Every structure is written in C-alpha cells, then in structure tokens.
Amino acid sequence: MDIVLYLHRHREQIVSKKELLGEVWNYADTDIETRTVDIHILKLRKKITSLVGDTPFIVTVRGEGYRLEFEE
C-alpha cells in the first residue's frame, strides 16, 4: 500500500524505481540491481485488476518509472 500512497502523493510526476527504493523501502544504495519494485508493481496491478477490471491505474513510463493514472 505504501507504493500506491507514494505514487498518489506524486501523481503529477513520473516516479523512478530508484526513488521508490529509497522512499518506500528505505534503501540506502538505490543503484543496486533488484526486481523488488517490478515484482511489487506486478502484484499491485493484479490486485487492482481483480477489484476494478482492466483499467490501468499504475502506468509504466518506459525507461523512466511509474505514474498513477486515474479519473477522479
């Protein structure tokens, strides 16, 4: 849930994997290679899809990061 909250607080911008590692998981070294963010985003997308259908709420911006996208 921390990922969704962080993306919501920064919904006007693209959030990088490094930023999520530092801000959500408190990694001191965000330059390490890890699939932590990818795996959690995948799981979140599956949960959201099971609740509301195929509407993409977490959008991948290739080469940059993620953005929360929803209609208010």
PDB file of N, CA, C and O in Angstrom, chain B, residues numbered from 101:
ATOM      1  N   MET B 101       0.822  -1.194   0.000  1.00  0.00           N
ATOM      2  CA  MET B 101       0.000   0.000   0.000  1.00  0.00           C
ATOM      3  C   MET B 101       0.869   1.264   0.000  1.00  0.00           C
ATOM      4  O   MET B 101       0.453   2.308  -0.501  1.00  0.00           O
ATOM      5  N   ASP B 102       2.061   1.162   0.557  1.00  0.00           N
ATOM      6  CA  ASP B 102       2.960   2.321   0.587  1.00  0.00           C
ATOM      7  C   ASP B 102       3.305   2.806  -0.820  1.00  0.00           C
ATOM      8  O   ASP B 102       3.499   4.002  -1.043  1.00  0.00           O
ATOM      9  N   ILE B 103       3.380   1.873  -1.761  1.00  0.00           N
ATOM     10  CA  ILE B 103       3.676   2.261  -3.146  1.00  0.00           C
ATOM     11  C   ILE B 103       2.548   3.122  -3.696  1.00  0.00           C
ATOM     12  O   ILE B 103       2.795   4.174  -4.288  1.00  0.00           O
ATOM     13  N   VAL B 104       1.330   2.683  -3.504  1.00  0.00           N
ATOM     14  CA  VAL B 104       0.173   3.431  -4.012  1.00  0.00           C
ATOM     15  C   VAL B 104       0.101   4.810  -3.358  1.00  0.00           C
ATOM     16  O   VAL B 104      -0.162   5.803  -4.036  1.00  0.00           O
ATOM     17  N   LEU B 105       0.327   4.875  -2.070  1.00  0.00           N
ATOM     18  CA  LEU B 105       0.302   6.164  -1.374  1.00  0.00           C
ATOM     19  C   LEU B 105       1.385   7.104  -1.909  1.00  0.00           C
ATOM     20  O   LEU B 105       1.134   8.290  -2.123  1.00  0.00           O
ATOM     21  N   TYR B 106       2.572   6.575  -2.120  1.00  0.00           N
ATOM     22  CA  TYR B 106       3.660   7.405  -2.632  1.00  0.00           C
ATOM     23  C   TYR B 106       3.354   7.888  -4.043  1.00  0.00           C
ATOM     24  O   TYR B 106       3.557   9.060  -4.360  1.00  0.00           O
ATOM     25  N   LEU B 107       2.866   6.985  -4.892  1.00  0.00           N
ATOM     26  CA  LEU B 107       2.509   7.387  -6.254  1.00  0.00           C
ATOM     27  C   LEU B 107       1.374   8.417  -6.242  1.00  0.00           C
ATOM     28  O   LEU B 107       1.359   9.339  -7.057  1.00  0.00           O
ATOM     29  N   HIS B 108       0.443   8.256  -5.329  1.00  0.00           N
ATOM     30  CA  HIS B 108      -0.659   9.215  -5.237  1.00  0.00           C
ATOM     31  C   HIS B 108      -0.165  10.596  -4.815  1.00  0.00           C
ATOM     32  O   HIS B 108      -0.599  11.608  -5.364  1.00  0.00           O
ATOM     33  N   ARG B 109       0.730  10.637  -3.852  1.00  0.00           N
ATOM     34  CA  ARG B 109       1.292  11.920  -3.401  1.00  0.00           C
ATOM     35  C   ARG B 109       2.079  12.609  -4.506  1.00  0.00           C
ATOM     36  O   ARG B 109       2.205  13.833  -4.509  1.00  0.00           O
ATOM     37  N   HIS B 110       2.606  11.831  -5.441  1.00  0.00           N
ATOM     38  CA  HIS B 110       3.423  12.364  -6.530  1.00  0.00           C
ATOM     39  C   HIS B 110       2.757  12.114  -7.881  1.00  0.00           C
ATOM     40  O   HIS B 110       3.434  11.870  -8.879  1.00  0.00           O
ATOM     41  N   ARG B 111       1.435  12.177  -7.904  1.00  0.00           N
ATOM     42  CA  ARG B 111       0.677  11.807  -9.096  1.00  0.00           C
ATOM     43  C   ARG B 111       0.887  12.720 -10.293  1.00  0.00           C
ATOM     44  O   ARG B 111       0.537  12.345 -11.412  1.00  0.00           O
ATOM     45  N   GLU B 112       1.441  13.889 -10.094  1.00  0.00           N
ATOM     46  CA  GLU B 112       1.706  14.813 -11.189  1.00  0.00           C
ATOM     47  C   GLU B 112       3.043  14.555 -11.869  1.00  0.00           C
ATOM     48  O   GLU B 112       3.414  15.262 -12.806  1.00  0.00           O
ATOM     49  N   GLN B 113       3.765  13.541 -11.400  1.00  0.00           N
ATOM     50  CA  GLN B 113       5.091  13.288 -11.961  1.00  0.00           C
ATOM     51  C   GLN B 113       5.347  11.802 -12.122  1.00  0.00           C
ATOM     52  O   GLN B 113       4.611  10.970 -11.592  1.00  0.00           O
ATOM     53  N   ILE B 114       6.394  11.480 -12.857  1.00  0.00           N
ATOM     54  CA  ILE B 114       6.831  10.101 -13.028  1.00  0.00           C
ATOM     55  C   ILE B 114       7.775   9.779 -11.874  1.00  0.00           C
ATOM     56  O   ILE B 114       8.693  10.543 -11.577  1.00  0.00           O
ATOM     57  N   VAL B 115       7.540   8.643 -11.230  1.00  0.00           N
ATOM     58  CA  VAL B 115       8.357   8.222 -10.091  1.00  0.00           C
ATOM     59  C   VAL B 115       9.269   7.086 -10.558  1.00  0.00           C
ATOM     60  O   VAL B 115       8.797   6.069 -11.066  1.00  0.00           O
ATOM     61  N   SER B 116      10.560   7.267 -10.383  1.00  0.00           N
ATOM     62  CA  SER B 116      11.527   6.261 -10.826  1.00  0.00           C
ATOM     63  C   SER B 116      11.610   5.094  -9.844  1.00  0.00           C
ATOM     64  O   SER B 116      11.192   5.201  -8.691  1.00  0.00           O
ATOM     65  N   LYS B 117      12.157   3.985 -10.325  1.00  0.00           N
ATOM     66  CA  LYS B 117      12.382   2.830  -9.456  1.00  0.00           C
ATOM     67  C   LYS B 117      13.326   3.196  -8.321  1.00  0.00           C
ATOM     68  O   LYS B 117      13.124   2.785  -7.179  1.00  0.00           O
ATOM     69  N   LYS B 118      14.362   3.975  -8.641  1.00  0.00           N
ATOM     70  CA  LYS B 118      15.317   4.398  -7.606  1.00  0.00           C
ATOM     71  C   LYS B 118      14.623   5.189  -6.509  1.00  0.00           C
ATOM     72  O   LYS B 118      14.891   4.998  -5.323  1.00  0.00           O
ATOM     73  N   GLU B 119      13.729   6.081  -6.921  1.00  0.00           N
ATOM     74  CA  GLU B 119      13.004   6.887  -5.948  1.00  0.00           C
ATOM     75  C   GLU B 119      12.133   6.002  -5.056  1.00  0.00           C
ATOM     76  O   GLU B 119      12.088   6.194  -3.841  1.00  0.00           O
ATOM     77  N   LEU B 120      11.444   5.033  -5.659  1.00  0.00           N
ATOM     78  CA  LEU B 120      10.628   4.111  -4.865  1.00  0.00           C
ATOM     79  C   LEU B 120      11.481   3.293  -3.909  1.00  0.00           C
ATOM     80  O   LEU B 120      11.107   3.101  -2.752  1.00  0.00           O
ATOM     81  N   LEU B 121      12.619   2.811  -4.379  1.00  0.00           N
ATOM     82  CA  LEU B 121      13.513   2.036  -3.493  1.00  0.00           C
ATOM     83  C   LEU B 121      13.957   2.872  -2.299  1.00  0.00           C
ATOM     84  O   LEU B 121      14.005   2.370  -1.176  1.00  0.00           O
ATOM     85  N   GLY B 122      14.275   4.123  -2.527  1.00  0.00           N
ATOM     86  CA  GLY B 122      14.740   4.992  -1.453  1.00  0.00           C
ATOM     87  C   GLY B 122      13.637   5.444  -0.520  1.00  0.00           C
ATOM     88  O   GLY B 122      13.816   5.473   0.698  1.00  0.00           O
ATOM     89  N   GLU B 123      12.494   5.799  -1.092  1.00  0.00           N
ATOM     90  CA  GLU B 123      11.419   6.394  -0.295  1.00  0.00           C
ATOM     91  C   GLU B 123      10.459   5.374   0.323  1.00  0.00           C
ATOM     92  O   GLU B 123       9.976   5.583   1.436  1.00  0.00           O
ATOM     93  N   VAL B 124      10.182   4.296  -0.370  1.00  0.00           N
ATOM     94  CA  VAL B 124       9.234   3.302   0.132  1.00  0.00           C
ATOM     95  C   VAL B 124       9.951   2.206   0.926  1.00  0.00           C
ATOM     96  O   VAL B 124       9.488   1.807   1.994  1.00  0.00           O
ATOM     97  N   TRP B 125      11.077   1.724   0.405  1.00  0.00           N
ATOM     98  CA  TRP B 125      11.801   0.634   1.065  1.00  0.00           C
ATOM     99  C   TRP B 125      12.996   1.117   1.886  1.00  0.00           C
ATOM    100  O   TRP B 125      13.635   0.316   2.568  1.00  0.00           O
ATOM    101  N   ASN B 126      13.303   2.396   1.833  1.00  0.00           N
ATOM    102  CA  ASN B 126      14.409   2.992   2.589  1.00  0.00           C
ATOM    103  C   ASN B 126      15.767   2.390   2.262  1.00  0.00           C
ATOM    104  O   ASN B 126      16.618   2.250   3.140  1.00  0.00           O
ATOM    105  N   TYR B 127      15.966   2.036   1.002  1.00  0.00           N
ATOM    106  CA  TYR B 127      17.279   1.540   0.573  1.00  0.00           C
ATOM    107  C   TYR B 127      18.281   2.689   0.635  1.00  0.00           C
ATOM    108  O   TYR B 127      18.011   3.777   0.128  1.00  0.00           O
ATOM    109  N   ALA B 128      19.417   2.454   1.245  1.00  0.00           N
ATOM    110  CA  ALA B 128      20.468   3.471   1.303  1.00  0.00           C
ATOM    111  C   ALA B 128      21.159   3.583  -0.054  1.00  0.00           C
ATOM    112  O   ALA B 128      21.493   4.684  -0.492  1.00  0.00           O
ATOM    113  N   ASP B 129      21.372   2.459  -0.712  1.00  0.00           N
ATOM    114  CA  ASP B 129      22.011   2.436  -2.023  1.00  0.00           C
ATOM    115  C   ASP B 129      20.964   2.060  -3.062  1.00  0.00           C
ATOM    116  O   ASP B 129      20.629   0.885  -3.212  1.00  0.00           O
ATOM    117  N   THR B 130      20.448   3.049  -3.778  1.00  0.00           N
ATOM    118  CA  THR B 130      19.392   2.795  -4.759  1.00  0.00           C
ATOM    119  C   THR B 130      19.937   2.400  -6.122  1.00  0.00           C
ATOM    120  O   THR B 130      19.165   2.176  -7.055  1.00  0.00           O
ATOM    121  N   ASP B 131      21.258   2.312  -6.250  1.00  0.00           N
ATOM    122  CA  ASP B 131      21.860   1.918  -7.521  1.00  0.00           C
ATOM    123  C   ASP B 131      22.033   0.407  -7.656  1.00  0.00           C
ATOM    124  O   ASP B 131      22.569  -0.065  -8.659  1.00  0.00           O
ATOM    125  N   ILE B 132      21.588  -0.352  -6.661  1.00  0.00           N
ATOM    126  CA  ILE B 132      21.720  -1.798  -6.736  1.00  0.00           C
ATOM    127  C   ILE B 132      20.710  -2.361  -7.731  1.00  0.00           C
ATOM    128  O   ILE B 132      19.664  -1.759  -7.977  1.00  0.00           O
ATOM    129  N   GLU B 133      21.028  -3.508  -8.294  1.00  0.00           N
ATOM    130  CA  GLU B 133      20.114  -4.191  -9.206  1.00  0.00           C
ATOM    131  C   GLU B 133      19.149  -5.036  -8.375  1.00  0.00           C
ATOM    132  O   GLU B 133      19.570  -5.935  -7.647  1.00  0.00           O
ATOM    133  N   THR B 134      17.878  -4.746  -8.487  1.00  0.00           N
ATOM    134  CA  THR B 134      16.874  -5.517  -7.760  1.00  0.00           C
ATOM    135  C   THR B 134      15.572  -5.510  -8.549  1.00  0.00           C
ATOM    136  O   THR B 134      15.284  -4.562  -9.281  1.00  0.00           O
ATOM    137  N   ARG B 135      14.806  -6.546  -8.399  1.00  0.00           N
ATOM    138  CA  ARG B 135      13.494  -6.646  -9.058  1.00  0.00           C
ATOM    139  C   ARG B 135      12.371  -6.343  -8.062  1.00  0.00           C
ATOM    140  O   ARG B 135      11.198  -6.563  -8.364  1.00  0.00           O
ATOM    141  N   THR B 136      12.723  -5.845  -6.888  1.00  0.00           N
ATOM    142  CA  THR B 136      11.751  -5.570  -5.837  1.00  0.00           C
ATOM    143  C   THR B 136      10.602  -4.711  -6.337  1.00  0.00           C
ATOM    144  O   THR B 136       9.438  -5.069  -6.156  1.00  0.00           O
ATOM    145  N   VAL B 137      10.909  -3.597  -6.957  1.00  0.00           N
ATOM    146  CA  VAL B 137       9.867  -2.683  -7.425  1.00  0.00           C
ATOM    147  C   VAL B 137       9.012  -3.361  -8.494  1.00  0.00           C
ATOM    148  O   VAL B 137       7.784  -3.310  -8.428  1.00  0.00           O
ATOM    149  N   ASP B 138       9.646  -3.990  -9.469  1.00  0.00           N
ATOM    150  CA  ASP B 138       8.911  -4.648 -10.556  1.00  0.00           C
ATOM    151  C   ASP B 138       7.922  -5.688 -10.034  1.00  0.00           C
ATOM    152  O   ASP B 138       6.774  -5.743 -10.474  1.00  0.00           O
ATOM    153  N   ILE B 139       8.373  -6.495  -9.108  1.00  0.00           N
ATOM    154  CA  ILE B 139       7.532  -7.561  -8.569  1.00  0.00           C
ATOM    155  C   ILE B 139       6.351  -6.989  -7.790  1.00  0.00           C
ATOM    156  O   ILE B 139       5.226  -7.470  -7.928  1.00  0.00           O
ATOM    157  N   HIS B 140       6.600  -5.969  -6.977  1.00  0.00           N
ATOM    158  CA  HIS B 140       5.510  -5.370  -6.200  1.00  0.00           C
ATOM    159  C   HIS B 140       4.512  -4.638  -7.097  1.00  0.00           C
ATOM    160  O   HIS B 140       3.308  -4.688  -6.846  1.00  0.00           O
ATOM    161  N   ILE B 141       4.990  -3.970  -8.126  1.00  0.00           N
ATOM    162  CA  ILE B 141       4.090  -3.297  -9.064  1.00  0.00           C
ATOM    163  C   ILE B 141       3.223  -4.341  -9.776  1.00  0.00           C
ATOM    164  O   ILE B 141       2.020  -4.135  -9.940  1.00  0.00           O
ATOM    165  N   LEU B 142       3.817  -5.449 -10.196  1.00  0.00           N
ATOM    166  CA  LEU B 142       3.071  -6.526 -10.849  1.00  0.00           C
ATOM    167  C   LEU B 142       1.962  -7.051  -9.930  1.00  0.00           C
ATOM    168  O   LEU B 142       0.824  -7.233 -10.363  1.00  0.00           O
ATOM    169  N   LYS B 143       2.301  -7.289  -8.670  1.00  0.00           N
ATOM    170  CA  LYS B 143       1.308  -7.794  -7.709  1.00  0.00           C
ATOM    171  C   LYS B 143       0.196  -6.772  -7.474  1.00  0.00           C
ATOM    172  O   LYS B 143      -0.976  -7.136  -7.383  1.00  0.00           O
ATOM    173  N   LEU B 144       0.563  -5.504  -7.378  1.00  0.00           N
ATOM    174  CA  LEU B 144      -0.437  -4.450  -7.198  1.00  0.00           C
ATOM    175  C   LEU B 144      -1.384  -4.378  -8.390  1.00  0.00           C
ATOM    176  O   LEU B 144      -2.598  -4.261  -8.225  1.00  0.00           O
ATOM    177  N   ARG B 145      -0.824  -4.448  -9.577  1.00  0.00           N
ATOM    178  CA  ARG B 145      -1.655  -4.403 -10.787  1.00  0.00           C
ATOM    179  C   ARG B 145      -2.643  -5.567 -10.803  1.00  0.00           C
ATOM    180  O   ARG B 145      -3.804  -5.379 -11.167  1.00  0.00           O
ATOM    181  N   LYS B 146      -2.212  -6.747 -10.422  1.00  0.00           N
ATOM    182  CA  LYS B 146      -3.100  -7.912 -10.384  1.00  0.00           C
ATOM    183  C   LYS B 146      -4.228  -7.710  -9.374  1.00  0.00           C
ATOM    184  O   LYS B 146      -5.381  -8.039  -9.653  1.00  0.00           O
ATOM    185  N   LYS B 147      -3.898  -7.170  -8.208  1.00  0.00           N
ATOM    186  CA  LYS B 147      -4.918  -6.923  -7.180  1.00  0.00           C
ATOM    187  C   LYS B 147      -5.920  -5.877  -7.648  1.00  0.00           C
ATOM    188  O   LYS B 147      -7.127  -6.051  -7.485  1.00  0.00           O
ATOM    189  N   ILE B 148      -5.420  -4.793  -8.230  1.00  0.00           N
ATOM    190  CA  ILE B 148      -6.296  -3.728  -8.718  1.00  0.00           C
ATOM    191  C   ILE B 148      -7.198  -4.263  -9.828  1.00  0.00           C
ATOM    192  O   ILE B 148      -8.393  -3.969  -9.854  1.00  0.00           O
ATOM    193  N   THR B 149      -6.629  -5.044 -10.741  1.00  0.00           N
ATOM    194  CA  THR B 149      -7.412  -5.622 -11.838  1.00  0.00           C
ATOM    195  C   THR B 149      -8.515  -6.526 -11.310  1.00  0.00           C
ATOM    196  O   THR B 149      -9.622  -6.528 -11.847  1.00  0.00           O
ATOM    197  N   SER B 150      -8.228  -7.288 -10.272  1.00  0.00           N
ATOM    198  CA  SER B 150      -9.247  -8.176  -9.709  1.00  0.00           C
ATOM    199  C   SER B 150     -10.387  -7.388  -9.056  1.00  0.00           C
ATOM    200  O   SER B 150     -11.502  -7.894  -8.933  1.00  0.00           O
ATOM    201  N   LEU B 151     -10.108  -6.157  -8.641  1.00  0.00           N
ATOM    202  CA  LEU B 151     -11.130  -5.332  -7.991  1.00  0.00           C
ATOM    203  C   LEU B 151     -11.927  -4.473  -8.968  1.00  0.00           C
ATOM    204  O   LEU B 151     -13.141  -4.328  -8.820  1.00  0.00           O
ATOM    205  N   VAL B 152     -11.251  -3.905  -9.964  1.00  0.00           N
ATOM    206  CA  VAL B 152     -11.933  -2.931 -10.833  1.00  0.00           C
ATOM    207  C   VAL B 152     -11.845  -3.241 -12.318  1.00  0.00           C
ATOM    208  O   VAL B 152     -12.346  -2.461 -13.129  1.00  0.00           O
ATOM    209  N   GLY B 153     -11.240  -4.325 -12.694  1.00  0.00           N
ATOM    210  CA  GLY B 153     -11.136  -4.659 -14.109  1.00  0.00           C
ATOM    211  C   GLY B 153      -9.812  -4.223 -14.698  1.00  0.00           C
ATOM    212  O   GLY B 153      -8.844  -3.981 -13.977  1.00  0.00           O
ATOM    213  N   ASP B 154      -9.780  -4.125 -16.011  1.00  0.00           N
ATOM    214  CA  ASP B 154      -8.529  -3.890 -16.724  1.00  0.00           C
ATOM    215  C   ASP B 154      -8.098  -2.427 -16.831  1.00  0.00           C
ATOM    216  O   ASP B 154      -7.173  -2.124 -17.585  1.00  0.00           O
ATOM    217  N   THR B 155      -8.723  -1.535 -16.118  1.00  0.00           N
ATOM    218  CA  THR B 155      -8.323  -0.131 -16.161  1.00  0.00           C
ATOM    219  C   THR B 155      -6.931   0.014 -15.553  1.00  0.00           C
ATOM    220  O   THR B 155      -6.735  -0.317 -14.384  1.00  0.00           O
ATOM    221  N   PRO B 156      -5.960   0.504 -16.327  1.00  0.00           N
ATOM    222  CA  PRO B 156      -4.597   0.626 -15.789  1.00  0.00           C
ATOM    223  C   PRO B 156      -4.464   1.842 -14.860  1.00  0.00           C
ATOM    224  O   PRO B 156      -4.579   2.983 -15.307  1.00  0.00           O
ATOM    225  N   PHE B 157      -4.224   1.595 -13.588  1.00  0.00           N
ATOM    226  CA  PHE B 157      -4.028   2.687 -12.638  1.00  0.00           C
ATOM    227  C   PHE B 157      -2.549   3.022 -12.481  1.00  0.00           C
ATOM    228  O   PHE B 157      -2.178   4.184 -12.313  1.00  0.00           O
ATOM    229  N   ILE B 158      -1.718   1.998 -12.537  1.00  0.00           N
ATOM    230  CA  ILE B 158      -0.278   2.209 -12.435  1.00  0.00           C
ATOM    231  C   ILE B 158       0.291   2.023 -13.833  1.00  0.00           C
ATOM    232  O   ILE B 158       0.297   0.918 -14.376  1.00  0.00           O
ATOM    233  N   VAL B 159       0.765   3.110 -14.400  1.00  0.00           N
ATOM    234  CA  VAL B 159       1.249   3.121 -15.774  1.00  0.00           C
ATOM    235  C   VAL B 159       2.768   3.127 -15.773  1.00  0.00           C
ATOM    236  O   VAL B 159       3.392   3.874 -15.021  1.00  0.00           O
ATOM    237  N   THR B 160       3.361   2.292 -16.618  1.00  0.00           N
ATOM    238  CA  THR B 160       4.810   2.278 -16.781  1.00  0.00           C
ATOM    239  C   THR B 160       5.192   3.294 -17.844  1.00  0.00           C
ATOM    240  O   THR B 160       4.653   3.287 -18.951  1.00  0.00           O
ATOM    241  N   VAL B 161       6.127   4.165 -17.494  1.00  0.00           N
ATOM    242  CA  VAL B 161       6.697   5.101 -18.466  1.00  0.00           C
ATOM    243  C   VAL B 161       8.070   4.541 -18.790  1.00  0.00           C
ATOM    244  O   VAL B 161       9.010   4.648 -18.003  1.00  0.00           O
ATOM    245  N   ARG B 162       8.161   3.951 -19.954  1.00  0.00           N
ATOM    246  CA  ARG B 162       9.351   3.187 -20.336  1.00  0.00           C
ATOM    247  C   ARG B 162      10.641   3.988 -20.161  1.00  0.00           C
ATOM    248  O   ARG B 162      10.775   5.108 -20.654  1.00  0.00           O
ATOM    249  N   GLY B 163      11.580   3.377 -19.444  1.00  0.00           N
ATOM    250  CA  GLY B 163      12.882   3.988 -19.221  1.00  0.00           C
ATOM    251  C   GLY B 163      12.909   5.061 -18.145  1.00  0.00           C
ATOM    252  O   GLY B 163      13.969   5.607 -17.839  1.00  0.00           O
ATOM    253  N   GLU B 164      11.733   5.373 -17.560  1.00  0.00           N
ATOM    254  CA  GLU B 164      11.683   6.442 -16.560  1.00  0.00           C
ATOM    255  C   GLU B 164      11.126   6.000 -15.212  1.00  0.00           C
ATOM    256  O   GLU B 164      11.684   6.338 -14.168  1.00  0.00           O
ATOM    257  N   GLY B 165      10.027   5.247 -15.228  1.00  0.00           N
ATOM    258  CA  GLY B 165       9.444   4.833 -13.961  1.00  0.00           C
ATOM    259  C   GLY B 165       7.961   4.569 -14.060  1.00  0.00           C
ATOM    260  O   GLY B 165       7.486   4.002 -15.045  1.00  0.00           O
ATOM    261  N   TYR B 166       7.228   4.981 -13.039  1.00  0.00           N
ATOM    262  CA  TYR B 166       5.796   4.707 -12.950  1.00  0.00           C
ATOM    263  C   TYR B 166       5.032   5.980 -12.637  1.00  0.00           C
ATOM    264  O   TYR B 166       5.566   6.944 -12.087  1.00  0.00           O
ATOM    265  N   ARG B 167       3.760   5.944 -13.011  1.00  0.00           N
ATOM    266  CA  ARG B 167       2.863   7.074 -12.735  1.00  0.00           C
ATOM    267  C   ARG B 167       1.501   6.501 -12.385  1.00  0.00           C
ATOM    268  O   ARG B 167       1.049   5.531 -12.994  1.00  0.00           O
ATOM    269  N   LEU B 168       0.859   7.099 -11.411  1.00  0.00           N
ATOM    270  CA  LEU B 168      -0.506   6.712 -11.052  1.00  0.00           C
ATOM    271  C   LEU B 168      -1.438   7.512 -11.955  1.00  0.00           C
ATOM    272  O   LEU B 168      -1.324   8.732 -12.074  1.00  0.00           O
ATOM    273  N   GLU B 169      -2.360   6.796 -12.586  1.00  0.00           N
ATOM    274  CA  GLU B 169      -3.258   7.442 -13.541  1.00  0.00           C
ATOM    275  C   GLU B 169      -4.671   6.963 -13.250  1.00  0.00           C
ATOM    276  O   GLU B 169      -4.963   5.771 -13.346  1.00  0.00           O
ATOM    277  N   PHE B 170      -5.542   7.894 -12.894  1.00  0.00           N
ATOM    278  CA  PHE B 170      -6.916   7.528 -12.602  1.00  0.00           C
ATOM    279  C   PHE B 170      -7.809   8.738 -12.824  1.00  0.00           C
ATOM    280  O   PHE B 170      -7.350   9.881 -12.829  1.00  0.00           O
ATOM    281  N   GLU B 171      -9.084   8.464 -13.005  1.00  0.00           N
ATOM    282  CA  GLU B 171     -10.056   9.535 -13.163  1.00  0.00           C
ATOM    283  C   GLU B 171     -10.660   9.820 -11.812  1.00  0.00           C
ATOM    284  O   GLU B 171     -11.030   8.904 -11.078  1.00  0.00           O
ATOM    285  N   GLU B 172     -10.760  11.100 -11.484  1.00  0.00           N
ATOM    286  CA  GLU B 172     -11.329  11.469 -10.183  1.00  0.00           C
ATOM    287  C   GLU B 172     -12.791  11.779 -10.309  1.00  0.00           C
ATOM    288  O   GLU B 172     -13.440  12.110  -9.317  1.00  0.00           O
TER     289      GLU B 172
END
